[in-house]
Amino acid sequence: MAAREIPTKPYLDQKPGTAGLRKKVEVFQQPHYLENFLQSIFDCAPELKGATLVIGGDGRYHNRDAIRTAIAMASANGVARVVVGQGGLLSTPAASHLIRKLGAAGGFLLTASHNPAGPEGDFGIKFNIAGGGQAGEGLTERIHAHSKRITHYRIDDDADVDLDRRATVQTGSMRIDVVDGVDDYAELMQSLFDFDRMRDWIRQGHGLRFDAMHAVTGPYARRILVEQLGAPAASVLNATPLEDFGGGHPDPNLVYGKHLVELAFGAGAPELVAASDGDGDRNMILGREIFVSPGDSLAMLAAHLPQLPGYRDGVAGIARSMPTSRAADHVARALKVPAFETPTGWKFFCNLLDAGQATICGEESFGTSSNHAREKDGLWAVLAWLNVLAVTGKSIAETARAHWQRYGRHYYQRHDYEGLPGPAAEAVMQAFAGELANLPGQQVGDRDVTLADEFSYHDRIDGSIASNQGLRIVCGDHARIIMRLSGTGTQGATLRLYLERYEHDASALAWRPADALAPLAAAADRLGRIGELTGRRAPTLVT
């Protein structure tokens, strides 16, 4: 049967967020909903015609059906070759790498990242462009505009393939390659890290645990940590990807990874305890009786990166999102390289990476990666830490203490208020914004305010400007309060409050973060009237 053109009507809610379009599964299952969004991408990205398209996802519920639809529409829209991960699985960083390696024109990544899965859970899709990075705001805005006026989509019902069997299939004028989604990624990791040193570290009896949370990185971790590095099979937990992630919440943080915190702080703890999220782009790092915050992880890895094989040419620059701890800035100064501050969203790092101006990047939302890909990479961060431990011979706690003694310590927390009514979240933002003009020169949390504004970003590479990227109160190098609305949820509004305090005196390096940040938390609640306007006495989540 030849490709068909199907009449359709627009949905008006297909505006992509920070990392693609995310909705409840039942929303994507509406007639023509997914097809409308995919056709809008094909119509706004004509470079896909006659080119290679990479497709894969995190294995969540609806993944396989959506991939079959994407393949059928790719054929009808003139794509020459589709490369899809076996079983429909590709971690987000592996997909980014595959796009780059194959010179593909782009990729469809079917994931809602760390959000829960299953029939009642979330689903998502994002478009990554040639080069492996997420589509920029200009393109996503055009896709959204097109989705509001779409009248038809194209689909080829004959374009189908067995996703579970590696093979090459020709359907009409399009070639479909079902590939092992782990092979190319594992080869890339071997080129970046010293696998011999890491094998020796494991052989010497050092213990590790990696929790894949029944999400996509299970096969990657088993291949690399167990088969290639020789870790015991029990080192990888929850390694089988499941459509509902085993009923869990695949978000590697102190709340949803509480069992890992208990393991790290318990008797006989392994020396490295780690986890990744639904699509493999986030990470959590713990050592014996220590949690390494994402900002500290970025800073500590950046400081040690030149000791690792793939980075012996040095660090060109360090980039972090604006709400992320400024710990990495101190490392950049010591290395005499630029420190970049961007809005939230990995896509803002891509221009810096492509221009060779940044080598390592990080976000406070448990994302860290380097110039090897154009996405954050959870397993990369775990392997980087493993390589640092093997090279230095120090524990994670010893590494952290040495870092703080040299650079000082940035106490940091993120307070999430999830599932808020939209008007309540907006009211808090407005109340907070209304205080900014009067704050410079005043004290907040016993520190003098030097800057209070709404963050905007001017991209030095392409000249683009991103406005309205979060409200911030800055007290010189000593402290910050930041407030913004999240763009990754699917239900209600999520208000995020970021608190940061810097101390460099040796007597102030071992405080409890909650105690160190309590004055800033109280000030933020007062300025934003959070409790009054939301009715919440405490955040939903503290990380």
VOFI-295494 format. One line per 4 residues: number of its first residue (from 1); their letters; for each residue x negated, y negated, z of C-alpha. Coordinates in nm, 3 decimals. Layout:
% VOFI-295494
NUM> a> X Y Z ~ ... .
END
This chain:
% VOFI-295494
1> maar> 0.000 0.000 0.000 ~ -0.133 -0.343 -0.093 ~ -0.172 -0.620 0.160 ~ 0.158 -0.771 0.263 .
5> eipt> 0.249 -1.127 0.350 ~ 0.479 -1.137 0.653 ~ 0.699 -1.442 0.729 ~ 0.661 -1.569 1.085 .
9> kpyl> 0.745 -1.858 1.313 ~ 0.499 -2.045 1.535 ~ 0.444 -1.995 1.904 ~ 0.358 -2.322 2.073 .
13> dqkp> 0.145 -2.182 2.357 ~ -0.160 -2.061 2.168 ~ -0.409 -2.320 2.287 ~ -0.741 -2.148 2.372 .
17> gtag> -0.889 -2.215 2.714 ~ -1.251 -2.220 2.826 ~ -1.320 -1.881 2.665 ~ -1.043 -1.797 2.421 .
21> lrkk> -0.670 -1.732 2.440 ~ -0.563 -1.550 2.757 ~ -0.208 -1.452 2.843 ~ -0.018 -1.172 3.009 .
25> vevf> -0.006 -0.849 2.808 ~ 0.368 -0.889 2.759 ~ 0.307 -1.224 2.590 ~ 0.066 -1.070 2.338 .
29> qqph> 0.316 -0.790 2.275 ~ 0.578 -1.033 2.146 ~ 0.654 -0.985 1.775 ~ 0.389 -1.154 1.557 .
33> ylen> 0.217 -1.322 1.855 ~ -0.129 -1.170 1.809 ~ -0.091 -1.177 1.430 ~ -0.016 -1.550 1.432 .
37> flqs> -0.328 -1.628 1.633 ~ -0.552 -1.403 1.423 ~ -0.419 -1.550 1.098 ~ -0.485 -1.897 1.232 .
41> ifdc> -0.848 -1.797 1.285 ~ -0.879 -1.650 0.935 ~ -0.724 -1.964 0.783 ~ -0.951 -2.198 0.982 .
45> apel> -1.268 -1.991 0.933 ~ -1.284 -1.925 0.556 ~ -1.647 -1.812 0.596 ~ -1.511 -1.473 0.708 .
49> kgat> -1.394 -1.393 0.356 ~ -1.647 -1.170 0.182 ~ -1.855 -1.146 0.501 ~ -1.912 -0.917 0.800 .
53> lvig> -1.688 -0.934 1.108 ~ -1.772 -0.770 1.442 ~ -1.481 -0.647 1.656 ~ -1.480 -0.502 2.006 .
57> gdgr> -1.334 -0.541 2.350 ~ -1.359 -0.457 2.717 ~ -1.131 -0.153 2.698 ~ -0.838 -0.305 2.885 .
61> yhnr> -0.476 -0.213 2.813 ~ -0.366 -0.319 2.460 ~ -0.728 -0.324 2.340 ~ -0.691 -0.043 2.086 .
65> dair> -0.363 -0.165 1.939 ~ -0.500 -0.516 1.902 ~ -0.817 -0.389 1.732 ~ -0.614 -0.191 1.479 .
69> taia> -0.413 -0.503 1.402 ~ -0.731 -0.710 1.368 ~ -0.884 -0.457 1.126 ~ -0.568 -0.447 0.914 .
73> masa> -0.557 -0.826 0.896 ~ -0.930 -0.851 0.821 ~ -0.877 -0.631 0.515 ~ -0.583 -0.841 0.397 .
77> ngva> -0.783 -1.162 0.442 ~ -1.079 -1.053 0.231 ~ -1.336 -0.955 0.494 ~ -1.601 -0.737 0.326 .
81> rvvv> -1.716 -0.536 0.628 ~ -1.590 -0.476 0.980 ~ -1.825 -0.339 1.247 ~ -1.637 -0.209 1.550 .
85> gqgg> -1.761 -0.051 1.870 ~ -1.684 0.317 1.924 ~ -1.369 0.354 2.130 ~ -1.303 -0.014 2.062 .
89> llst> -1.566 -0.099 2.324 ~ -1.826 -0.375 2.307 ~ -1.944 -0.580 2.599 ~ -1.933 -0.953 2.531 .
93> paas> -2.316 -0.993 2.532 ~ -2.356 -0.680 2.316 ~ -2.108 -0.821 2.066 ~ -2.294 -1.152 2.060 .
97> hlir> -2.619 -0.970 1.992 ~ -2.461 -0.756 1.720 ~ -2.326 -1.064 1.543 ~ -2.675 -1.212 1.547 .
101> klga> -2.853 -0.894 1.442 ~ -2.618 -0.822 1.150 ~ -2.595 -1.181 1.033 ~ -2.218 -1.151 1.069 .
105> aggf> -1.993 -1.449 1.002 ~ -1.830 -1.401 1.340 ~ -1.659 -1.166 1.580 ~ -1.330 -1.100 1.755 .
109> llta> -1.387 -1.026 2.125 ~ -1.077 -0.879 2.284 ~ -1.109 -0.950 2.653 ~ -0.970 -1.144 2.944 .
113> shnp> -1.307 -1.117 3.117 ~ -1.272 -1.075 3.495 ~ -0.890 -1.091 3.500 ~ -0.691 -0.781 3.607 .
117> agpe> -0.575 -0.537 3.339 ~ -0.297 -0.286 3.273 ~ 0.058 -0.327 3.136 ~ 0.130 -0.595 3.397 .
121> gdfg> -0.214 -0.752 3.365 ~ -0.386 -0.994 3.131 ~ -0.513 -0.976 2.776 ~ -0.721 -1.215 2.570 .
125> ikfn> -0.905 -1.277 2.247 ~ -1.177 -1.519 2.151 ~ -1.354 -1.593 1.826 ~ -1.732 -1.604 1.823 .
129> iagg> -1.895 -1.770 1.528 ~ -2.207 -1.682 1.328 ~ -2.499 -1.696 1.567 ~ -2.300 -1.513 1.834 .
133> gqag> -2.167 -1.806 2.035 ~ -1.812 -1.902 2.118 ~ -1.621 -2.121 1.877 ~ -1.666 -2.488 1.960 .
137> eglt> -1.390 -2.720 2.070 ~ -1.344 -2.871 1.724 ~ -1.273 -2.530 1.571 ~ -1.052 -2.410 1.855 .
141> erih> -0.849 -2.731 1.828 ~ -0.799 -2.669 1.455 ~ -0.695 -2.309 1.525 ~ -0.444 -2.429 1.784 .
145> ahsk> -0.304 -2.694 1.549 ~ -0.268 -2.435 1.272 ~ -0.090 -2.191 1.504 ~ 0.181 -2.452 1.563 .
149> rith> 0.271 -2.469 1.194 ~ 0.198 -2.118 1.070 ~ 0.459 -1.968 0.834 ~ 0.313 -1.628 0.740 .
153> yrid> 0.031 -1.383 0.804 ~ -0.138 -1.120 0.588 ~ -0.186 -0.754 0.682 ~ -0.302 -0.435 0.508 .
157> ddad> -0.119 -0.135 0.653 ~ -0.364 0.110 0.493 ~ -0.668 -0.033 0.671 ~ -0.710 0.198 0.969 .
161> vdld> -0.987 0.406 1.125 ~ -1.048 0.660 1.401 ~ -1.203 0.441 1.669 ~ -1.339 0.737 1.863 .
165> rrat> -1.564 0.877 1.590 ~ -1.877 0.705 1.464 ~ -1.844 0.687 1.088 ~ -1.836 0.461 0.784 .
169> vqtg> -1.500 0.437 0.606 ~ -1.408 0.251 0.289 ~ -1.055 0.114 0.281 ~ -0.977 -0.075 -0.036 .
173> smri> -1.251 -0.334 -0.080 ~ -1.347 -0.339 0.288 ~ -1.602 -0.119 0.465 ~ -1.546 -0.022 0.827 .
177> dvvd> -1.839 0.093 1.043 ~ -1.760 0.248 1.380 ~ -2.088 0.222 1.573 ~ -2.230 0.315 1.912 .
181> gvdd> -2.182 -0.011 2.098 ~ -2.473 0.059 2.335 ~ -2.761 0.139 2.099 ~ -2.854 -0.207 1.974 .
185> yael> -2.810 -0.367 2.315 ~ -3.029 -0.107 2.489 ~ -3.299 -0.159 2.227 ~ -3.285 -0.535 2.289 .
189> mqsl> -3.327 -0.489 2.665 ~ -3.635 -0.272 2.607 ~ -3.792 -0.558 2.412 ~ -3.734 -0.805 2.699 .
193> fdfd> -3.826 -0.609 3.011 ~ -4.108 -0.386 3.133 ~ -3.932 -0.051 3.143 ~ -4.249 0.128 3.257 .
197> rmrd> -4.282 -0.092 3.568 ~ -3.913 -0.053 3.640 ~ -3.934 0.327 3.607 ~ -4.225 0.329 3.851 .
201> wirq> -4.031 0.116 4.098 ~ -3.743 0.364 4.090 ~ -3.979 0.664 4.100 ~ -4.138 0.523 4.417 .
205> ghgl> -3.806 0.571 4.593 ~ -3.658 0.224 4.574 ~ -3.279 0.244 4.568 ~ -3.023 0.061 4.359 .
209> rfda> -2.646 0.064 4.306 ~ -2.468 -0.089 4.010 ~ -2.088 -0.109 4.005 ~ -1.936 -0.128 3.657 .
213> mhav> -1.589 -0.166 3.813 ~ -1.437 0.082 3.563 ~ -1.497 -0.179 3.295 ~ -1.703 -0.200 2.980 .
217> tgpy> -2.059 -0.196 3.120 ~ -2.035 0.159 3.255 ~ -2.175 0.322 2.937 ~ -2.445 0.053 2.911 .
221> arri> -2.557 0.102 3.272 ~ -2.564 0.480 3.243 ~ -2.773 0.463 2.925 ~ -3.026 0.212 3.058 .
225> lveq> -3.043 0.265 3.434 ~ -2.998 0.642 3.442 ~ -3.108 0.783 3.106 ~ -3.388 0.539 3.024 .
229> lgap> -3.511 0.420 3.366 ~ -3.454 0.741 3.557 ~ -3.227 0.619 3.836 ~ -3.012 0.890 3.997 .
233> aasv> -2.671 0.928 3.832 ~ -2.509 0.817 4.160 ~ -2.676 0.478 4.118 ~ -2.400 0.374 3.874 .
237> lnat> -2.056 0.345 4.032 ~ -1.718 0.340 3.855 ~ -1.887 0.396 3.520 ~ -1.589 0.515 3.315 .
241> pled> -1.398 0.231 3.143 ~ -1.026 0.250 3.220 ~ -0.738 0.056 3.067 ~ -0.638 -0.081 3.408 .
245> fggg> -0.994 -0.098 3.547 ~ -0.887 0.164 3.800 ~ -0.630 -0.075 3.945 ~ -0.907 -0.304 4.067 .
249> hpdp> -0.997 -0.665 4.001 ~ -1.317 -0.660 3.791 ~ -1.455 -0.986 3.925 ~ -1.797 -0.938 4.090 .
253> nlvy> -1.785 -1.173 4.385 ~ -1.780 -1.156 4.763 ~ -1.405 -1.089 4.776 ~ -1.345 -0.835 4.500 .
257> gkhl> -1.690 -0.687 4.558 ~ -1.644 -0.661 4.934 ~ -1.737 -0.290 4.930 ~ -2.073 -0.385 4.779 .
261> vela> -2.131 -0.648 5.046 ~ -2.062 -0.384 5.310 ~ -2.306 -0.151 5.135 ~ -2.580 -0.417 5.117 .
265> fgag> -2.537 -0.517 5.480 ~ -2.500 -0.162 5.610 ~ -2.747 0.093 5.740 ~ -2.975 0.245 5.477 .
269> apel> -2.878 -0.012 5.215 ~ -3.032 0.012 4.867 ~ -3.281 -0.259 4.780 ~ -3.073 -0.384 4.487 .
273> vaas> -2.691 -0.387 4.485 ~ -2.524 -0.537 4.179 ~ -2.207 -0.546 3.972 ~ -2.067 -0.681 3.649 .
277> dgdg> -1.716 -0.777 3.541 ~ -1.453 -0.667 3.289 ~ -1.637 -0.760 2.970 ~ -1.991 -0.748 3.108 .
281> drnm> -2.081 -1.115 3.105 ~ -2.086 -1.180 3.483 ~ -2.304 -1.045 3.761 ~ -2.337 -1.032 4.137 .
285> ilgr> -2.675 -0.975 4.304 ~ -2.730 -0.856 4.661 ~ -3.028 -0.722 4.849 ~ -3.058 -0.574 5.193 .
289> eifv> -2.861 -0.809 5.418 ~ -2.861 -1.092 5.162 ~ -2.629 -1.226 4.894 ~ -2.793 -1.428 4.617 .
293> spgd> -2.560 -1.707 4.507 ~ -2.533 -1.758 4.129 ~ -2.713 -2.092 4.148 ~ -2.997 -1.942 4.348 .
297> slam> -3.011 -1.645 4.112 ~ -3.053 -1.878 3.814 ~ -3.326 -2.074 3.991 ~ -3.515 -1.768 4.118 .
301> laah> -3.503 -1.587 3.783 ~ -3.618 -1.902 3.604 ~ -3.915 -1.929 3.840 ~ -4.020 -1.568 3.770 .
305> lpql> -3.921 -1.541 3.403 ~ -4.271 -1.593 3.256 ~ -4.382 -1.275 3.437 ~ -4.144 -1.065 3.224 .
309> pgyr> -4.254 -0.935 2.880 ~ -3.990 -1.107 2.668 ~ -4.063 -1.448 2.819 ~ -4.440 -1.464 2.845 .
313> dgva> -4.444 -1.766 2.615 ~ -4.286 -1.958 2.902 ~ -3.962 -2.141 2.969 ~ -3.865 -2.416 2.725 .
317> giar> -3.588 -2.554 2.946 ~ -3.324 -2.458 3.201 ~ -2.954 -2.532 3.154 ~ -2.668 -2.512 3.401 .
321> smpt> -2.304 -2.614 3.404 ~ -2.228 -2.933 3.596 ~ -2.055 -2.761 3.892 ~ -2.343 -2.514 3.932 .
325> sraa> -2.590 -2.564 4.218 ~ -2.879 -2.796 4.136 ~ -3.132 -2.541 4.266 ~ -3.256 -2.473 3.912 .
329> dhva> -3.337 -2.842 3.863 ~ -3.617 -2.814 4.121 ~ -3.766 -2.518 3.934 ~ -3.749 -2.712 3.607 .
333> ralk> -3.944 -2.998 3.764 ~ -4.209 -2.757 3.895 ~ -4.239 -2.596 3.551 ~ -4.239 -2.942 3.388 .
337> vpaf> -3.955 -2.850 3.152 ~ -3.617 -3.017 3.090 ~ -3.316 -2.942 3.309 ~ -2.984 -2.973 3.125 .
341> etpt> -2.641 -3.029 3.282 ~ -2.344 -2.931 3.064 ~ -1.968 -2.889 3.108 ~ -1.827 -2.555 3.218 .
345> gwkf> -1.812 -2.307 2.927 ~ -2.096 -2.106 2.779 ~ -2.038 -2.258 2.437 ~ -2.200 -2.580 2.561 .
349> fcnl> -2.531 -2.398 2.608 ~ -2.543 -2.262 2.253 ~ -2.669 -2.578 2.081 ~ -2.955 -2.602 2.334 .
353> ldag> -3.041 -2.234 2.281 ~ -3.024 -2.261 1.902 ~ -3.248 -2.568 1.911 ~ -3.505 -2.386 2.125 .
357> qati> -3.464 -2.638 2.406 ~ -3.341 -2.391 2.671 ~ -3.457 -2.041 2.758 ~ -3.233 -1.954 3.054 .
361> cgee> -2.883 -2.075 3.141 ~ -2.638 -2.022 3.425 ~ -2.295 -2.099 3.562 ~ -2.167 -2.090 3.918 .
365> sfgt> -1.898 -1.843 3.809 ~ -2.153 -1.559 3.836 ~ -2.287 -1.597 3.481 ~ -2.655 -1.595 3.386 .
369> ssnh> -2.830 -1.525 3.057 ~ -3.118 -1.623 2.832 ~ -3.187 -1.703 2.470 ~ -3.160 -1.334 2.374 .
373> arek> -2.785 -1.383 2.316 ~ -2.528 -1.661 2.300 ~ -2.313 -1.534 2.585 ~ -2.375 -1.484 2.954 .
377> dglw> -2.497 -1.132 3.024 ~ -2.434 -0.949 3.351 ~ -2.649 -0.644 3.292 ~ -2.934 -0.862 3.161 .
381> avla> -2.936 -1.047 3.496 ~ -2.943 -0.719 3.688 ~ -3.232 -0.588 3.478 ~ -3.416 -0.918 3.516 .
385> wlnv> -3.390 -0.891 3.894 ~ -3.501 -0.527 3.881 ~ -3.803 -0.627 3.673 ~ -3.888 -0.912 3.916 .
389> lavt> -3.877 -0.670 4.209 ~ -4.097 -0.422 4.023 ~ -4.352 -0.688 3.925 ~ -4.376 -0.875 4.256 .
393> gksi> -4.338 -0.586 4.498 ~ -4.120 -0.812 4.714 ~ -3.766 -0.745 4.834 ~ -3.479 -0.971 4.734 .
397> aeta> -3.475 -1.125 5.083 ~ -3.849 -1.193 5.069 ~ -3.811 -1.345 4.723 ~ -3.532 -1.573 4.843 .
401> rahw> -3.713 -1.687 5.156 ~ -4.029 -1.768 4.960 ~ -3.823 -1.962 4.706 ~ -3.645 -2.169 4.972 .
405> qryg> -3.969 -2.244 5.151 ~ -4.117 -2.381 4.832 ~ -3.817 -2.557 4.673 ~ -3.570 -2.607 4.960 .
409> rhyy> -3.227 -2.449 4.988 ~ -2.901 -2.550 4.821 ~ -2.609 -2.440 5.037 ~ -2.319 -2.385 4.801 .
413> qrhd> -1.959 -2.263 4.793 ~ -1.667 -2.264 4.551 ~ -1.316 -2.281 4.696 ~ -1.043 -2.160 4.461 .
417> yegl> -0.677 -2.248 4.511 ~ -0.509 -2.001 4.276 ~ -0.153 -1.980 4.148 ~ -0.064 -2.341 4.231 .
421> pgpa> 0.234 -2.510 4.067 ~ 0.097 -2.731 3.791 ~ 0.235 -3.057 3.937 ~ 0.075 -2.985 4.277 .
425> aeav> -0.266 -2.918 4.123 ~ -0.242 -3.234 3.912 ~ -0.139 -3.436 4.217 ~ -0.453 -3.328 4.401 .
429> mqaf> -0.669 -3.422 4.104 ~ -0.500 -3.762 4.082 ~ -0.539 -3.825 4.454 ~ -0.907 -3.735 4.439 .
433> agel> -0.962 -3.945 4.125 ~ -0.792 -4.241 4.288 ~ -1.057 -4.248 4.561 ~ -1.363 -4.243 4.334 .
437> anlp> -1.391 -4.613 4.250 ~ -1.423 -4.712 4.617 ~ -1.668 -4.444 4.728 ~ -2.016 -4.560 4.612 .
441> gqqv> -2.196 -4.707 4.910 ~ -1.969 -4.531 5.159 ~ -2.046 -4.215 5.353 ~ -1.898 -3.872 5.278 .
445> gdrd> -1.992 -3.586 5.508 ~ -2.260 -3.806 5.676 ~ -2.429 -3.879 5.341 ~ -2.428 -4.202 5.137 .
449> vtla> -2.237 -4.177 4.808 ~ -2.450 -4.282 4.511 ~ -2.215 -4.184 4.227 ~ -1.843 -4.104 4.197 .
453> defs> -1.700 -4.046 3.852 ~ -1.540 -3.813 3.598 ~ -1.808 -3.612 3.421 ~ -1.848 -3.649 3.045 .
457> yhdr> -2.110 -3.481 2.830 ~ -2.290 -3.610 2.524 ~ -2.439 -3.324 2.327 ~ -2.786 -3.434 2.221 .
461> idgs> -2.793 -3.178 1.938 ~ -2.471 -3.241 1.744 ~ -2.365 -3.574 1.896 ~ -2.028 -3.445 2.017 .
465> iasn> -1.873 -3.577 2.337 ~ -1.678 -3.370 2.589 ~ -1.472 -3.580 2.829 ~ -1.265 -3.504 3.139 .
469> qglr> -1.496 -3.229 3.256 ~ -1.441 -3.259 3.630 ~ -1.444 -3.513 3.911 ~ -1.761 -3.551 4.115 .
473> ivcg> -1.893 -3.727 4.421 ~ -2.272 -3.733 4.438 ~ -2.481 -3.822 4.742 ~ -2.820 -3.851 4.576 .
477> dhar> -3.014 -3.525 4.594 ~ -2.854 -3.437 4.927 ~ -2.496 -3.332 4.853 ~ -2.213 -3.309 4.600 .
481> iimr> -1.837 -3.253 4.595 ~ -1.683 -3.153 4.262 ~ -1.321 -3.083 4.173 ~ -1.176 -2.948 3.849 .
485> lsgt> -0.893 -2.739 3.710 ~ -0.984 -2.397 3.574 ~ -0.920 -2.297 3.213 ~ -0.944 -1.918 3.255 .
489> gtqg> -0.625 -1.821 3.437 ~ -0.297 -1.696 3.294 ~ -0.051 -1.775 3.573 ~ -0.002 -2.105 3.752 .
493> atlr> -0.286 -2.351 3.795 ~ -0.621 -2.287 3.964 ~ -0.784 -2.577 4.144 ~ -1.156 -2.538 4.206 .
497> lyle> -1.352 -2.727 4.468 ~ -1.733 -2.706 4.468 ~ -1.942 -2.800 4.770 ~ -2.320 -2.837 4.772 .
501> ryeh> -2.572 -2.946 5.034 ~ -2.951 -2.952 4.998 ~ -3.196 -2.899 5.286 ~ -3.574 -2.870 5.264 .
505> dasa> -3.684 -2.872 5.627 ~ -3.808 -2.531 5.739 ~ -3.573 -2.537 6.038 ~ -3.267 -2.576 5.815 .
509> lawr> -3.310 -2.284 5.574 ~ -3.116 -2.012 5.759 ~ -2.778 -2.168 5.830 ~ -2.446 -2.004 5.751 .
513> pada> -2.323 -2.166 5.426 ~ -1.975 -2.223 5.570 ~ -2.119 -2.411 5.866 ~ -2.356 -2.617 5.651 .
517> lapl> -2.073 -2.718 5.417 ~ -1.793 -2.773 5.671 ~ -1.828 -3.157 5.677 ~ -1.805 -3.172 5.297 .
521> aaaa> -1.503 -2.938 5.293 ~ -1.322 -3.161 5.544 ~ -1.404 -3.472 5.340 ~ -1.279 -3.311 5.017 .
525> drlg> -0.952 -3.207 5.182 ~ -0.901 -3.561 5.308 ~ -0.984 -3.731 4.978 ~ -0.776 -3.495 4.764 .
529> rige> -0.501 -3.440 5.023 ~ -0.531 -3.074 4.934 ~ -0.344 -2.928 5.231 ~ -0.073 -3.193 5.216 .
533> ltgr> -0.005 -3.168 4.841 ~ -0.042 -2.791 4.796 ~ 0.087 -2.663 5.127 ~ -0.220 -2.442 5.149 .
537> rapt> -0.412 -2.427 5.475 ~ -0.705 -2.249 5.314 ~ -0.832 -2.159 4.968 ~ -0.728 -1.833 4.805 .
541> lvt> -1.087 -1.738 4.739 ~ -1.425 -1.858 4.865 ~ -1.738 -1.759 4.671 .
END
